[in-house]
């Protein structure tokens, strides 16, 4: 049984914890830098990326998290988590644009084909970022209207989604991440 941390600052923290537990692993809410040494992987939920970044610094988690990622801590980011992994945390070789799918009223649900999952998965896009460029260090696992929406780093264990898989009953995306630890 693995211990999976869920960054406990913002977003659907409890939904991610519930999915991890459904898949048979232990889930803990992470708010202290010492906890980064006690987990096998981390999930960074959605929310507002600049607010999450500010709170990471306030909790004195930013530098320890960045260092843990550089040392190989596996991480899965959704929505704002993708923005942070591609930006300030420098863990994913992609370029993203915030809120590219529109404002809150433009949010939508769709079904996606995902490499490594044998059925289409439901996905919620809520003020979602758009992956505008995928570098050589990353690979695309899913697309929506020809735009990458689920990617992972080729070397290492970093995966990120522009959507919110935790808001559905389908646990396949989390399973894909956890199975590759």
C-alpha positions in Angstrom: 0.0 0.0 0.0 1.3 3.4 -1.0 0.9 6.6 0.8 -0.4 9.4 -1.5 -0.3 13.0 -0.4 -2.9 15.4 -1.6 -1.8 19.1 -1.3 -4.3 20.5 1.2 -4.5 24.1 0.1 -7.3 24.4 -2.4 -9.6 22.5 -4.7 -11.4 19.2 -4.5 -9.0 17.8 -1.8 -11.5 15.4 -0.3 -12.5 14.1 -3.7 -8.9 13.2 -4.6 -8.5 11.6 -1.1 -11.6 9.5 -1.7 -10.4 8.3 -5.2 -7.0 7.3 -3.7 -8.7 5.3 -1.0 -11.1 3.7 -3.5 -8.0 2.5 -5.3 -6.7 0.9 -2.2 -3.9 3.3 -1.2 -3.6 5.5 1.9 -4.3 9.2 1.4 -3.1 12.1 3.5 -3.7 15.8 3.3 -0.3 17.6 3.0 0.3 21.0 4.6 3.7 20.6 6.1 7.1 20.2 4.4 8.0 17.2 6.7 5.1 15.3 5.2 6.8 15.4 1.8 9.3 12.8 3.1 6.5 10.5 4.3 4.6 10.1 1.0 5.2 8.0 -2.1 3.5 10.5 -4.5 1.6 13.8 -4.4 -1.6 15.1 -6.1 -1.9 18.8 -6.6 -5.6 19.6 -7.0 -7.1 22.4 -9.0 -8.0 25.8 -7.6 -6.6 29.2 -8.4 -2.9 28.8 -9.3 -1.6 32.2 -8.1 -3.4 31.7 -4.8 -2.0 28.1 -4.4 1.5 29.5 -5.2 1.1 32.2 -2.6 -0.1 29.7 0.0 2.7 27.3 -0.8 5.1 30.0 0.1 3.1 31.0 3.2 3.2 27.4 4.4 6.9 27.3 3.6 6.2 24.4 1.2 7.3 25.9 -2.2 11.0 25.2 -2.0 10.7 21.9 -0.3 8.1 20.8 -2.8 10.2 22.0 -5.8 13.2 20.1 -4.4 11.2 16.9 -3.7 10.0 17.0 -7.4 13.5 17.5 -8.6 14.6 14.5 -6.5 11.9 12.4 -8.2 8.7 12.6 -6.0 5.9 11.4 -8.4 3.2 14.1 -8.8 -0.2 14.3 -10.5 -1.6 17.8 -11.1 -5.1 18.7 -12.2 -6.1 22.1 -13.7 -4.2 24.6 -11.5 -1.8 21.8 -10.5 -0.9 21.6 -14.2 -0.3 25.3 -14.3 2.1 25.1 -11.3 3.9 22.0 -12.6 4.5 23.6 -16.0 5.4 27.0 -14.5 6.9 27.8 -11.1 7.5 24.2 -10.1 9.3 23.5 -13.4 8.4 19.8 -13.4 6.7 19.4 -16.7 8.0 20.2 -20.2 4.8 22.0 -21.5 3.6 25.5 -21.9 0.1 26.4 -20.7 -2.3 29.3 -20.9 -4.6 29.9 -17.9 -8.4 29.9 -18.3 -8.0 29.3 -22.0 -11.3 27.4 -22.3 -13.2 30.3 -20.9 -14.7 31.6 -17.6 -16.7 29.7 -15.0 -19.9 29.9 -17.1 -18.0 28.2 -20.1 -17.2 25.1 -18.0 -18.2 21.8 -19.6 -18.1 18.0 -19.4 -17.0 15.8 -22.2 -15.7 12.2 -22.7 -12.0 11.6 -23.6 -10.0 8.8 -25.0 -6.8 8.3 -23.0 -3.8 6.3 -23.9 -3.6 3.3 -21.5 -7.3 3.4 -20.6 -9.6 1.0 -22.5 -12.7 3.2 -22.3 -13.6 6.8 -22.7 -13.4 8.7 -19.5 -15.6 11.6 -18.4 -13.8 14.9 -17.8 -14.9 18.3 -16.4 -13.2 21.4 -17.7 -13.7 24.3 -15.2 -11.9 27.5 -16.1 -9.4 25.1 -17.6 -5.9 25.9 -18.8 -4.9 24.9 -22.4 -1.6 23.1 -23.1 -0.3 25.2 -25.9 3.1 23.5 -26.5 4.5 20.1 -25.6 8.2 19.9 -25.3 10.4 16.9 -26.2 10.4 15.9 -22.5 6.7 15.3 -22.3 4.2 13.1 -24.1 0.5 13.5 -24.8 -1.9 10.9 -23.3 -5.2 12.6 -24.4 -6.5 15.4 -26.6 -9.7 17.4 -26.8 -10.4 19.1 -30.1 -6.8 18.3 -31.1 -5.4 20.1 -28.0 -3.4 18.1 -25.5 -5.3 17.8 -22.2 -3.5 15.0 -20.4 0.3 14.8 -20.5 3.2 13.2 -18.6 6.9 13.7 -18.4 8.8 11.1 -20.4 11.5 10.8 -17.7 10.2 10.7 -14.2 6.7 10.4 -12.7 5.0 13.7 -13.4 1.5 13.6 -15.0 -1.0 16.5 -15.3 -4.5 17.1 -16.6 -6.2 20.3 -17.8 -9.5 18.8 -16.5 -10.9 17.5 -13.2 -11.1 13.6 -13.3 -11.8 13.6 -9.5 -15.2 15.1 -10.1 -16.5 12.0 -11.8 -17.1 8.4 -10.6 -14.4 7.1 -13.0 -11.1 6.5 -11.2 -9.2 5.5 -14.3 -7.0 8.6 -14.6 -5.8 8.4 -11.0 -5.3 4.6 -11.5 -3.2 5.3 -14.5 -1.0 7.6 -12.4 -0.8 5.3 -9.4 -0.1 2.2 -11.5 3.0 3.9 -13.0 4.7 4.7 -9.7 
